[in-house]
Amino acid sequence: MIAVQESDYEFDTMRVNPKKFALWLLIIAMVMLFAGLTSAYIVRMGEGNWYKFDLPIQFLYSTFIIIASSFTMWWAYKSAKNDEISQVKMGLIVTFILALGFCYLQFLGWKAMTQMDLFFADDVHGDRVSASFIYALTGLHLVHTLGGVLFIFIQIIRAFTYNIHRKKLLSTNMCNTYWHFVGILWVYLYLFFYFAH
């Protein structure tokens, strides 16, 4: 009887939380989506008639910002594991501000592209389809980033209502994982554009 209870307990501790599992399914779906789109980018570029242009500098700045936000998100999560609530609040607020800065720089990047006469769905079958790909990929990434921004904002509320601590880390852990993924995804996209473009 004792052996059964111990094995049940061991099984319970090894189970994957359903919310975490759903998050990982979402991440896998996002990987497949962006892998498919970047593959389409390469295939279309290989067909020729491809307009090359310098990426707006704002996209580089946003890369630095999202990398910095990953560090502040990690700081907030580590602080939560140590029950340092004031540090959690500070880490989450700084991450939130950096996340908004990233989003703003994306809009500035698009604005810079329009100033270069590069528009979405402009001459789709011609040479400027390259711009449409960049708008589509950065736009889709921004949609997922905004989901992360909302997730961070919810964590800030939880921190100020003392619902984040060492024994209540699931939501913060998931936010940490998602935000790191969004950051890695952007770095991948930027490097892809820079070298493949």
C-alpha positions in Angstrom: 0.0 0.0 0.0 2.8 2.4 0.9 4.7 1.5 -2.4 1.6 2.4 -4.4 1.2 5.8 -2.7 4.9 6.5 -3.3 4.7 5.6 -7.0 1.5 7.7 -7.3 3.3 10.6 -5.7 6.3 10.1 -8.0 4.0 10.1 -11.0 2.3 13.2 -9.9 5.5 15.1 -9.5 6.7 14.1 -13.0 3.5 15.1 -14.8 3.6 18.1 -17.1 1.3 20.9 -16.0 -1.6 21.2 -18.6 -1.0 25.0 -18.9 2.7 24.5 -19.5 1.9 21.8 -22.0 -0.5 24.2 -23.8 2.2 26.9 -23.9 4.7 24.5 -25.4 2.2 23.5 -28.1 1.7 27.2 -28.9 5.5 27.7 -29.1 5.8 24.6 -31.4 3.0 26.0 -33.6 4.7 29.4 -33.8 8.0 27.7 -34.7 6.3 25.9 -37.6 4.5 29.0 -38.7 7.7 31.1 -38.9 9.8 28.3 -40.3 7.2 28.0 -43.1 7.2 31.7 -43.8 11.0 32.0 -43.8 11.2 29.0 -46.2 8.7 30.7 -48.5 10.9 33.8 -48.3 13.9 31.8 -49.5 12.0 30.1 -52.3 10.6 33.4 -53.6 14.0 35.1 -53.4 15.5 32.2 -55.4 13.0 32.9 -58.2 14.8 36.2 -59.0 13.3 39.6 -59.5 14.0 40.4 -55.9 14.4 43.9 -54.6 17.2 44.3 -52.0 17.2 47.2 -49.6 18.9 48.0 -46.3 16.9 47.1 -43.2 15.8 50.1 -41.2 18.2 50.7 -38.3 15.2 50.7 -35.9 15.0 46.9 -36.3 18.6 46.6 -35.0 17.8 48.9 -32.1 14.7 46.8 -31.3 16.9 43.6 -31.3 19.1 45.1 -28.5 16.0 46.1 -26.6 14.4 42.7 -26.7 17.6 41.0 -25.7 17.8 43.4 -22.7 14.2 42.6 -21.8 15.0 38.9 -21.7 17.6 39.6 -19.0 15.2 41.8 -17.0 12.5 39.1 -17.3 15.0 36.5 -16.0 15.9 38.8 -13.1 12.2 39.1 -12.2 11.7 35.3 -12.4 14.8 34.6 -10.3 13.7 37.2 -7.7 10.3 35.5 -7.5 12.0 32.2 -6.8 13.8 33.9 -3.9 10.7 35.7 -2.6 12.3 39.1 -3.3 9.0 40.8 -4.2 10.3 44.3 -4.6 12.9 43.0 -7.2 10.1 41.1 -8.9 8.1 44.3 -9.3 11.1 46.2 -10.6 12.1 43.5 -13.0 8.6 43.1 -14.4 8.1 46.9 -14.8 11.4 47.4 -16.6 10.6 44.4 -18.8 7.2 45.9 -19.6 8.8 49.3 -20.5 11.4 47.6 -22.7 8.6 45.5 -24.4 6.7 48.7 -25.2 9.9 50.2 -26.5 10.4 47.2 -28.8 6.9 47.5 -30.2 7.3 51.3 -30.8 10.6 50.6 -32.7 8.8 48.1 -34.9 6.4 50.8 -35.9 9.3 53.2 -36.5 10.9 50.5 -38.7 7.7 50.2 -40.8 7.5 54.0 -41.0 11.1 54.0 -42.3 10.2 51.4 -44.9 7.3 53.6 -46.2 9.7 56.5 -46.5 11.8 54.3 -48.8 8.6 53.7 -50.9 8.3 50.1 -49.6 4.7 49.1 -48.8 2.9 45.9 -47.9 1.3 44.1 -50.9 2.8 46.7 -53.2 3.7 45.1 -56.6 3.3 41.6 -55.1 4.3 39.8 -58.3 7.2 42.2 -59.0 10.5 43.0 -57.4 9.3 44.6 -54.2 7.6 41.5 -52.8 10.6 41.4 -50.5 9.1 44.3 -48.5 5.8 42.5 -48.2 7.5 39.5 -46.7 9.3 41.7 -44.1 6.0 43.4 -43.2 4.2 40.1 -42.9 6.9 38.4 -40.8 7.6 41.4 -38.5 3.8 42.0 -38.2 3.1 38.4 -37.1 5.9 38.6 -34.7 4.6 41.8 -33.2 1.1 40.2 -32.7 2.8 37.5 -30.7 4.9 40.1 -28.9 1.8 42.0 -27.9 0.4 38.8 -26.3 3.6 38.7 -24.3 3.2 42.3 -23.3 -0.2 41.6 -22.0 1.1 38.5 -20.1 3.8 40.7 -18.5 1.2 43.3 -17.5 -0.8 40.6 -15.8 2.3 39.5 -13.9 2.8 43.1 -12.7 -0.7 43.1 -11.3 -0.1 39.7 -9.6 3.2 41.0 -8.1 1.5 44.1 -6.6 -1.3 42.0 -5.2 1.3 39.6 -3.7 0.3 36.6 -5.9 3.8 35.9 -7.0 6.2 34.1 -4.6 8.3 31.0 -4.3 5.3 28.6 -3.9 3.3 30.3 -6.6 5.5 30.5 -9.7 3.6 28.7 -12.5 2.2 31.9 -14.2 5.5 33.7 -13.9 7.5 30.7 -15.1 5.2 30.5 -18.2 5.6 34.2 -18.8 9.3 33.9 -18.5 9.4 31.0 -21.0 7.1 32.8 -23.5 9.0 36.1 -23.4 12.4 34.4 -23.9 10.9 32.5 -26.9 9.5 35.7 -28.4 13.0 37.3 -28.0 14.8 34.4 -29.5 12.4 34.4 -32.4 13.0 38.1 -33.1 16.8 37.6 -33.0 16.4 34.8 -35.5 14.2 36.9 -37.8 16.5 39.8 -37.7 19.6 37.7 -38.5 17.6 35.9 -41.2 16.7 39.2 -42.8 20.2 40.6 -42.5 22.0 37.6 -44.1 19.3 36.2 -46.5 18.1 39.6 -47.7 
